[in-house]
Amino acid sequence: MTSATLSCLRPLLDVNQAWSALELGPRGIGLAASSQLFAHGQNQPQPSPLPWLVPLSGTDLNHSGLARQLPPQQVSLLLPAEVWLDAAGAARCQELAKQGYRLGADVDSAPALEQCAEAGAQLLRLDAATAREQVSPVLLNRLKEKGLTLVADGVSSHDLFVWCGARGFTLMSGEFVPQPEECPTSPADPTKLRLLKLLSLIVQDADTREIEEMIKQEPKLSYNLLRLVNSVSVGATTKITSFAQAITLLGRRQLQRWLQLLIYANQFNAGSQPNPLMPQAALRGRLVELIALAAHPEAAEDTDFHDCAYMAGAFSLLDVLLHLPMDSVLAALPLADEVAEAVGRHQGPLGDALSLVESLERGLPAPDAALLEKLRLRGDALGQLQVDALAWVSHIDVA
């Protein structure tokens, strides 16, 4: 697999901003290009149990690692609109449907939307901005009432996300999630200042009692911490009810990782809607760690390197969370130089790994070949790291 056909995995959100499906991209690569993405052994983590959307350039499933690894009932194939409107293509669609695949269409206009629906497509994916500007809400509602799944691509803002949810789209891309809003000029509110203080304590490996007292000032964070620890306390006979018990169960190093994630819990909203930044931070942290270790295998036994790499990924969304310039966030945190360099300027070994992760999030069809070479990564190896990172995130309660 070359960088030109590099596969990337992106979560798709439901109307509640929770991960609801995974997209294998970039769009139109063809499944043969992803054949090595799942070429792992029996002892490797399995792909996520979420439904998969696979955009295709045609209808060829030959030599597909994805087709071999995932049950057809878990996979939705998104075919170009012209395939649905061609007699031979329509016949091939029927053959794929008989194999158990759910079939959809990638469309770029209202007429194509209607034509593919009439041809039998069960999913219809359309650019979100195009849908808002060119497609009648009446048509979208009619398609929804027919039971078709509407998928919005290119959801670049929260406003567009809300519009799509109100118009019947049930799966939406999350380009808006890691985008910082315009930073306010007013001082940060007390809750955010306490959060920065907590982060500082975590980074400095402060006394447990000091961290515990700070967590107690944020009741929702305390609740989320105990819920998360209980979700991963495999084999425990009793529920964890205190911070001290949590440290005993997980160990301080692992607990600090959970705390780095839990700061993304929806602290500033009284509603129950999950914060999509939380699983995004978890995925960034784990994937930056795996990429950095693949590039520097000599650091495999260096726990500080592991921790710094994970922290660089997990903390790279703090400006989005806090609505503060990243420079202001970093000024308040005593981060190691290599972490601050990566998060603030995307420089150094960890900065290179973070840059690659961000390009994968954007679904770029060809990440910088020089960057891949610098990180000593092949496309198939990078694909496996994405699968491993998603498997890791799927086993923690970050919703």
FENPEHU-V640522 format. One record per residue. N is the residue number from 1. PSI is psi in whole degrees, 0 to 359 (* if undefined). Layout:
[[N:PSI] [N:PSI]]
This chain:
[[1:125] [2:168] [3:334] [4:336] [5:22] [6:130] [7:145] [8:152] [9:129] [10:133] [11:147] [12:144] [13:151] [14:185] [15:343] [16:10] [17:19] [18:149] [19:129] [20:343] [21:168] [22:139] [23:131] [24:119] [25:186] [26:166] [27:136] [28:21] [29:338] [30:140] [31:333] [32:329] [33:343] [34:12] [35:329] [36:357] [37:329] [38:30] [39:49] [40:164] [41:182] [42:335] [43:0] [44:156] [45:140] [46:156] [47:156] [48:145] [49:356] [50:155] [51:150] [52:136] [53:126] [54:103] [55:134] [56:154] [57:345] [58:215] [59:17] [60:119] [61:7] [62:142] [63:36] [64:118] [65:324] [66:315] [67:329] [68:328] [69:330] [70:141] [71:140] [72:327] [73:346] [74:353] [75:131] [76:124] [77:125] [78:112] [79:152] [80:150] [81:324] [82:334] [83:317] [84:332] [85:4] [86:139] [87:314] [88:321] [89:318] [90:322] [91:320] [92:323] [93:319] [94:320] [95:317] [96:321] [97:323] [98:335] [99:353] [100:356] [101:144] [102:135] [103:140] [104:180] [105:140] [106:118] [107:162] [108:11] [109:164] [110:316] [111:317] [112:326] [113:311] [114:317] [115:318] [116:326] [117:317] [118:331] [119:350] [120:7] [121:135] [122:335] [123:145] [124:119] [125:134] [126:146] [127:133] [128:316] [129:321] [130:318] [131:316] [132:324] [133:332] [134:344] [135:133] [136:134] [137:331] [138:317] [139:316] [140:318] [141:321] [142:319] [143:320] [144:317] [145:334] [146:355] [147:11] [148:148] [149:122] [150:129] [151:125] [152:127] [153:158] [154:40] [155:92] [156:353] [157:158] [158:325] [159:318] [160:324] [161:314] [162:318] [163:315] [164:317] [165:322] [166:339] [167:11] [168:1] [169:133] [170:345] [171:134] [172:141] [173:161] [174:37] [175:332] [176:339] [177:309] [178:11] [179:122] [180:139] [181:167] [182:126] [183:130] [184:156] [185:343] [186:157] [187:153] [188:146] [189:166] [190:325] [191:316] [192:324] [193:321] [194:323] [195:317] [196:322] [197:317] [198:316] [199:318] [200:318] [201:318] [202:313] [203:323] [204:3] [205:50] [206:171] [207:141] [208:318] [209:324] [210:318] [211:319] [212:318] [213:321] [214:320] [215:324] [216:339] [217:348] [218:87] [219:320] [220:324] [221:321] [222:316] [223:313] [224:325] [225:310] [226:323] [227:318] [228:315] [229:318] [230:328] [231:336] [232:5] [233:65] [234:128] [235:353] [236:140] [237:344] [238:154] [239:144] [240:129] [241:0] [242:159] [243:320] [244:318] [245:321] [246:318] [247:318] [248:319] [249:309] [250:334] [251:148] [252:321] [253:314] [254:322] [255:324] [256:326] [257:318] [258:320] [259:323] [260:329] [261:320] [262:342] [263:341] [264:357] [265:152] [266:75] [267:334] [268:12] [269:127] [270:346] [271:174] [272:1] [273:131] [274:156] [275:113] [276:347] [277:334] [278:305] [279:330] [280:318] [281:321] [282:316] [283:317] [284:313] [285:310] [286:320] [287:321] [288:318] [289:313] [290:319] [291:316] [292:321] [293:325] [294:324] [295:334] [296:68] [297:339] [298:344] [299:12] [300:327] [301:3] [302:100] [303:329] [304:322] [305:317] [306:309] [307:318] [308:319] [309:315] [310:316] [311:321] [312:318] [313:313] [314:324] [315:355] [316:353] [317:11] [318:327] [319:326] [320:316] [321:313] [322:353] [323:44] [324:151] [325:143] [326:326] [327:320] [328:321] [329:313] [330:327] [331:334] [332:354] [333:130] [334:65] [335:154] [336:150] [337:319] [338:329] [339:313] [340:321] [341:321] [342:312] [343:320] [344:325] [345:1] [346:43] [347:163] [348:175] [349:319] [350:327] [351:323] [352:315] [353:319] [354:320] [355:320] [356:318] [357:317] [358:325] [359:326] [360:321] [361:323] [362:354] [363:30] [364:134] [365:337] [366:85] [367:156] [368:117] [369:324] [370:324] [371:317] [372:318] [373:320] [374:324] [375:0] [376:47] [377:138] [378:160] [379:320] [380:322] [381:320] [382:321] [383:318] [384:323] [385:323] [386:316] [387:315] [388:317] [389:318] [390:322] [391:321] [392:314] [393:324] [394:344] [395:5] [396:150] [397:92] [398:16] [399:*]]
